[in-house]
Amino acid sequence: MMCPVLFIIMLIHASKSETQTSNCKEMLQGYLTGQLSSALGSYQIEALKREFKGLADTMEKSIKEFKEQVKSDLKMGSGDPKNSAVYIRWGKKSCPSTAQLVHSGYVGGSFYTHTGAAVDPLCLPRNPEWGKYKDGVEVYRGYVYGSEYETNDIQLTNLHDHNVPCAVCLLRDKSTTTVFPARKSCFRGWRLEYSGYLMAGYHGHKSGTMYTCVDKIPDTVVGGHANHNGYLFYPVESRCGSLKCPPYVEGRELTCAVCSAP
């Protein structure tokens, strides 16, 4: 009955400090050595010591990982739920270190030639849930398609025709987020969440779109490199006239920054 008690003592001490863990290991190892030395040979005792050391090291590692996970969970959940904000990181599968990932998914939207298209893109989850449904394409419906980068004429050419991912990100310590177009950094009092390029649909297509801030180092969806079109992301550039130039420049691609504030 002594051994289970000593294991429990070791667990309690391990959760308090590394020093106490070491002491507990030595105590139990000494106990085993003393109790078994009269009945077993030295070879068997050394083998038991090695087995115990491996078990103790494994337990110590597991306890350490558990403590780190608890600390991380407490940190994420320590913010005031009334003081939080959510934003979508377009073109990425993950969130910055300042935010908690809610889900990682695929960008969807209306087809670029549809005149009755919805204008806003969606961040669709990887694990959809269904209600009542009827399989088969119906005429009197709205449609959601996938999305693609249309970037064959700028420095992001390796993305062309790839499908676009997205990530929904939660901020525990902020109350609002916004997109600042034509900026790579935030204004005073705001914190940068990510920066990138302003994108939207092609101006000659029938469907309306929304200006979207796509991450400057975008990801792609694995297996999604084919020219199926759908909701399309083109770089946005400035046009002078009613837009003041300078500071803006005719035909120059615009940047963007997603920023958060208390």
Secondary structure per residue as TSV (DSSP state, phi and psi in degrees):
chain	resnum	aa	ss	phi	psi
A	1	M	-	360.0	-16.0
A	2	M	H	-70.0	-36.7
A	3	C	H	-62.6	-48.4
A	4	P	H	-58.7	-37.2
A	5	V	H	-62.8	-43.6
A	6	L	H	-66.8	-34.9
A	7	F	H	-63.8	-39.9
A	8	I	H	-64.6	-42.6
A	9	I	H	-60.2	-42.0
A	10	M	H	-62.7	-41.3
A	11	L	H	-61.5	-44.0
A	12	I	H	-63.4	-46.1
A	13	H	H	-66.5	-36.1
A	14	A	H	-64.1	-34.8
A	15	S	H	-73.1	-14.2
A	16	K	H	-91.4	-45.6
A	17	S	-	-163.2	158.1
A	18	E	H	-67.3	-35.1
A	19	T	H	-64.0	-44.2
A	20	Q	H	-66.7	-33.0
A	21	T	H	-61.9	-45.2
A	22	S	H	-61.7	-42.6
A	23	N	H	-62.9	-40.3
A	24	C	H	-66.6	-40.3
A	25	K	H	-60.7	-44.0
A	26	E	H	-65.7	-38.2
A	27	M	H	-63.6	-46.6
A	28	L	H	-69.6	-38.1
A	29	Q	H	-64.1	-40.6
A	30	G	H	-64.3	-39.2
A	31	Y	H	-63.0	-47.7
A	32	L	H	-61.6	-40.9
A	33	T	H	-63.7	-44.8
A	34	G	H	-66.7	-39.6
A	35	Q	H	-73.4	-31.7
A	36	L	H	-98.8	-13.5
A	37	S	T	-62.6	-29.5
A	38	S	T	-79.3	-20.1
A	39	A	T	-107.9	-23.1
A	40	L	S	-117.9	158.3
A	41	G	-	-77.2	167.7
A	42	S	H	-63.3	-34.1
A	43	Y	H	-64.2	-44.0
A	44	Q	H	-66.2	-37.9
A	45	I	H	-63.6	-42.8
A	46	E	H	-65.1	-37.0
A	47	A	H	-65.2	-41.9
A	48	L	H	-64.0	-38.4
A	49	K	H	-60.6	-44.0
A	50	R	H	-64.7	-42.7
A	51	E	H	-62.7	-42.0
A	52	F	H	-64.9	-41.3
A	53	K	H	-61.4	-42.0
A	54	G	H	-63.0	-41.6
A	55	L	H	-65.1	-44.2
A	56	A	H	-64.9	-40.0
A	57	D	H	-64.9	-39.6
A	58	T	H	-63.8	-43.7
A	59	M	H	-63.7	-40.8
A	60	E	H	-63.8	-42.0
A	61	K	H	-64.8	-42.6
A	62	S	H	-63.4	-41.5
A	63	I	H	-64.6	-39.9
A	64	K	H	-64.3	-44.4
A	65	E	H	-63.9	-38.6
A	66	F	H	-63.4	-43.2
A	67	K	H	-63.0	-40.8
A	68	E	H	-66.5	-38.1
A	69	Q	H	-66.1	-41.5
A	70	V	H	-62.6	-43.2
A	71	K	H	-60.7	-42.6
A	72	S	H	-64.5	-42.7
A	73	D	H	-64.8	-39.9
A	74	L	H	-66.2	-37.9
A	75	K	H	-64.9	-43.2
A	76	M	H	-66.6	-33.8
A	77	G	H	-96.9	5.6
A	78	S	-	-80.5	-17.3
A	79	G	S	-72.6	159.3
A	80	D	-	-71.0	120.0
A	81	P	T	-59.5	-22.6
A	82	K	T	-78.1	-12.4
A	83	N	S	-117.4	68.4
A	84	S	-	-143.2	161.8
A	85	A	E	-146.5	152.9
A	86	V	E	-124.5	139.4
A	87	Y	E	-143.6	164.3
A	88	I	E	-107.6	129.0
A	89	R	E	-95.1	98.6
A	90	W	E	-75.0	134.4
A	91	G	T	87.4	4.6
A	92	K	-	-130.4	153.7
A	93	K	S	-95.4	-10.7
A	94	S	S	-132.9	169.2
A	95	C	-	-102.6	159.4
A	96	P	-	-63.7	166.7
A	97	S	T	-64.7	-17.3
A	98	T	T	-81.6	-7.9
A	99	A	S	-128.6	161.2
A	100	Q	E	-102.4	131.4
A	101	L	E	-72.8	123.0
A	102	V	E	-86.5	-52.3
A	103	H	E	-161.3	154.6
A	104	S	E	-112.0	131.6
A	105	G	E	-149.5	-154.5
A	106	Y	E	-119.3	142.8
A	107	V	E	-79.9	129.4
A	108	G	E	-127.7	164.8
A	109	G	B	178.4	-170.5
A	110	S	-	-78.9	161.2
A	111	F	-	-75.2	143.2
A	112	Y	T	-67.8	-16.1
A	113	T	T	-101.3	-2.2
A	114	H	-	-80.4	124.3
A	115	T	T	-72.6	-25.0
A	116	G	T	-98.4	26.1
A	117	A	-	-70.4	148.1
A	118	A	-	-74.2	146.0
A	119	V	-	-90.5	-25.4
A	120	D	S	-90.3	138.9
A	121	P	-	-77.3	157.9
A	122	L	E	-118.7	147.2
A	123	C	E	-100.3	95.8
A	124	L	E	-82.1	136.5
A	125	P	E	-73.1	159.4
A	126	R	S	-78.8	-14.6
A	127	N	S	-124.8	72.6
A	128	P	-	-64.9	152.4
A	129	E	-	-118.8	144.3
A	130	W	-	-113.6	147.4
A	131	G	-	-105.3	-133.3
A	132	K	S	-75.2	136.8
A	133	Y	-	-151.3	162.6
A	134	K	-	-134.9	112.3
A	135	D	-	-67.2	148.0
A	136	G	S	110.1	139.6
A	137	V	-	-74.2	123.6
A	138	E	-	-101.6	151.7
A	139	V	S	-74.1	-45.9
A	140	Y	S	-90.4	72.5
A	141	R	S	-145.2	160.6
A	142	G	-	-90.2	153.3
A	143	Y	-	-121.4	148.7
A	144	V	-	-120.9	126.0
A	145	Y	B	-113.4	174.3
A	146	G	-	-77.0	-169.4
A	147	S	E	-138.8	158.5
A	148	E	E	-142.2	149.4
A	149	Y	E	-77.4	137.1
A	150	E	-	-119.5	81.3
A	151	T	-	-132.0	37.6
A	152	N	T	-78.9	-4.1
A	153	D	T	-117.9	12.2
A	154	I	S	-131.6	-172.1
A	155	Q	T	-66.6	-10.2
A	156	L	T	-96.0	37.4
A	157	T	G	-64.9	-26.8
A	158	N	G	-69.6	-7.1
A	159	L	G	-96.2	-11.5
A	160	H	T	-55.9	129.7
A	161	D	T	70.1	4.6
A	162	H	B	-79.0	148.6
A	163	N	B	-73.0	153.2
A	164	V	-	-104.8	125.0
A	165	P	E	-89.4	177.1
A	166	C	E	-158.0	162.8
A	167	A	E	-141.0	132.9
A	168	V	E	-93.2	123.6
A	169	C	E	-118.8	138.4
A	170	L	E	-111.7	129.6
A	171	L	E	-106.0	121.7
A	172	R	S	-84.0	-24.3
A	173	D	S	-109.0	11.6
A	174	K	-	-129.5	157.1
A	175	S	S	-112.6	-12.0
A	176	T	E	-153.4	151.2
A	177	T	E	-134.4	154.8
A	178	T	E	-153.8	161.7
A	179	V	E	-100.9	126.9
A	180	F	E	-103.1	106.8
A	181	P	E	-72.0	154.3
A	182	A	T	60.5	29.9
A	183	R	-	-135.7	144.4
A	184	K	S	-105.7	-12.0
A	185	S	S	-131.3	168.5
A	186	C	-	-95.4	159.4
A	187	F	-	-76.9	165.3
A	188	R	T	-57.2	135.7
A	189	G	T	92.2	-5.7
A	190	W	-	-113.1	152.0
A	191	R	E	-111.8	133.3
A	192	L	E	-72.5	127.4
A	193	E	E	-96.7	-46.5
A	194	Y	E	-163.8	161.4
A	195	S	E	-129.1	162.5
A	196	G	E	-176.3	-143.8
A	197	Y	E	-120.2	139.7
A	198	L	E	-75.8	129.3
A	199	M	E	-133.5	156.5
A	200	A	E	-162.0	-174.3
A	201	G	-	-77.2	166.1
A	202	Y	-	-68.2	136.4
A	203	H	T	-65.9	-20.0
A	204	G	T	-92.7	-3.6
A	205	H	S	-80.6	159.0
A	206	K	S	-74.2	-36.4
A	207	S	S	-79.4	147.4
A	208	G	-	-82.7	154.8
A	209	T	-	-137.4	-178.0
A	210	M	-	-122.1	147.9
A	211	Y	-	-67.0	130.8
A	212	T	E	-132.7	139.1
A	213	C	E	-92.2	107.4
A	214	V	E	-96.5	134.4
A	215	D	E	-53.5	144.7
A	216	K	S	-69.5	-21.9
A	217	I	S	-120.4	73.6
A	218	P	-	-72.3	151.5
A	219	D	-	-95.0	174.2
A	220	T	-	-130.5	163.4
A	221	V	-	-86.2	128.0
A	222	V	T	-60.8	130.7
A	223	G	T	77.3	11.9
A	224	G	-	-110.0	34.7
A	225	H	B	-104.3	89.5
A	226	A	S	-158.4	148.9
A	227	N	-	-85.7	72.0
A	228	H	-	-94.9	-9.4
A	229	N	-	59.7	-145.2
A	230	G	S	115.9	-128.7
A	231	Y	E	-89.0	119.8
A	232	L	E	-109.0	141.7
A	233	F	E	-111.8	109.4
A	234	Y	E	-108.1	146.3
A	235	P	E	-61.3	150.0
A	236	V	-	-108.8	133.0
A	237	E	B	-125.1	158.7
A	238	S	-	-85.5	147.3
A	239	R	-	-126.5	124.2
A	240	C	B	-77.8	159.0
A	241	G	T	138.9	-102.2
A	242	S	T	-70.6	-22.7
A	243	L	B	-84.6	127.8
A	244	K	-	-70.5	126.1
A	245	C	T	-132.0	126.3
A	246	P	T	-66.9	170.2
A	247	P	T	-80.3	-16.6
A	248	Y	S	-81.0	160.7
A	249	V	-	-124.4	132.5
A	250	E	T	-57.1	124.2
A	251	G	T	75.8	15.9
A	252	R	-	-97.7	133.8
A	253	E	B	-65.7	141.7
A	254	L	-	-97.2	143.3
A	255	T	E	-94.1	-178.2
A	256	C	E	-160.8	159.9
A	257	A	E	-140.8	134.0
A	258	V	E	-99.8	122.2
A	259	C	E	-128.2	153.1
A	260	S	E	-123.7	157.1
A	261	A	E	-145.8	156.4
A	262	P	-	-59.0	360.0
